[in-house]
Amino acid sequence: MAYKKINKMDINYEELPLSENDLGWINAGIGELQRVIKELGVNNDGLITPQILDEVYPFFKKGTRWSKKNRTYAISILGSGLGYCYIKELGYKWIIVKDKMGEEFAVKHEESNWTNFPFSSVRKRLKTNEKNFFTALIESFRKEIK
């Protein structure tokens, strides 16, 4: 699941706040992403925007120097970056969604009740080799939450 407008009547789940360790892990992912952005020469400030994520993403595709790194590494830093964009651009907040299948990091927009799963979104796109999706995702939800 990459995103869902959760209707509390449809599923049995719990929303949990992030622990200090969870937040530290996400922030470490964001910091690593900023380092990679600078190293690749995409942006010397380490600025994270959906457009910059679209520029960085191809470096993690199969056959590239960065694709030889652990796939979990790519999901963690790009997913942290996507969550960061939801928060900075659209006013979401980090949460953990817990259901009978387990727990997953998510971002939630309180007023609209949209819940998005940035790590799952990146995992899916890496698997399908989709490109230029970060900007499209943020823009589609910008329209949805208005």
Salt bridges, closest charged atoms under 4 A:
GLU15 OE2 - LYS108 NZ 2.74
GLU32 OE2 - ARG35 NH2 2.63
GLU39 OE1 - ARG35 NH1 2.58
GLU39 OE2 - ARG65 NH2 2.96
GLU89 OE1 - ARG142 NH2 2.61
GLU110 OE2 - LYS93 NZ 3.19
GLU111 OE1 - HIS109 NE2 3.58
GLU130 OE1 - ARG125 NE 3.16
GLU139 OE1 - ARG142 NE 3.14
